[in-house]
Amino acid sequence: MTWERPSPPLLGGERETLRGYLDFHRATLAMKCDGLSDEQLRRQSMPPSTLSLLGLVRHLAEVERTWFRRVINGEDLPLVWSVEGDYQAAYDASGAGRREAFDAWQAEIEHTRRIEERVPSLDVRGRHHRSGQEVSLRLVMLHVINEYARHNGHADLLREGVDGTVGV
């Protein structure tokens, strides 16, 4: 599967720019995983870490689910892999496969897009899942972009360790 990475707008408004960067970082992670087998996607960085490319996909599905569905949309639903609320649990993809992880991630992205598109303003507030404090959609979008950016740095190193591919 080949992925195209959209460029964020150079002169877009705030919301359009946030959407653009979120889509850019999602596509970056997908590109880092492109062309690898399930075994390669599960390859862990180094002991004792369980971090893998597939684990990053699972983790970011949890991130999207938490911040958009639980916080902004107020849905009372459990996490997929992090049953105890431990977001690190999603990183352990030792028994996972590409289809399950990518299907869950794509489903959460679709939920996120629907939620974000129907919310009338970046100032709309939700309740932080741990502190209970109010947070704006603006903060949520920036936080999730930051999560992707950090983890895409990890993905760079993981991909290079799997097959020597750098860049993208």
ZIWODA-V563817 format. One record per pair of residues at least 12 apart in sequence whose ideal C-beta (glycine too) atoms are under 6 Angstrom apart, sorted by the first residue. I is the first residue (numbers start at 1). GAP is how many residues later the second one is. If there is no record, write none. Layout:
# ZIWODA-V563817
[[I;GAP] [I;GAP]]
This chain:
# ZIWODA-V563817
[[3;24] [3;27] [3;28] [3;31] [5;22] [6;17] [6;18] [8;12] [8;13] [8;16] [15;107] [18;123] [21;124] [22;123] [25;123] [25;124] [25;127] [28;124] [29;123] [29;126] [31;137] [32;123] [32;127] [33;20] [38;59] [38;60] [40;122] [41;12] [41;13] [41;57] [42;12] [42;51] [43;119] [45;113] [50;41] [50;42] [51;40] [52;41] [53;105] [54;39] [54;42] [54;47] [55;36] [55;38] [56;95] [56;99] [57;44] [57;48] [58;23] [58;32] [58;35] [58;43] [59;31] [59;32] [61;43] [61;44] [61;47] [62;17] [62;20] [62;25] [62;28] [63;84] [64;44] [64;48] [65;43] [66;63] [67;73] [67;77] [68;44] [68;47] [69;42] [70;59] [71;55] [71;58] [72;43] [72;54] [72;65] [72;68] [73;42] [80;24] [119;18] [122;15] [122;16] [123;13] [124;13]]
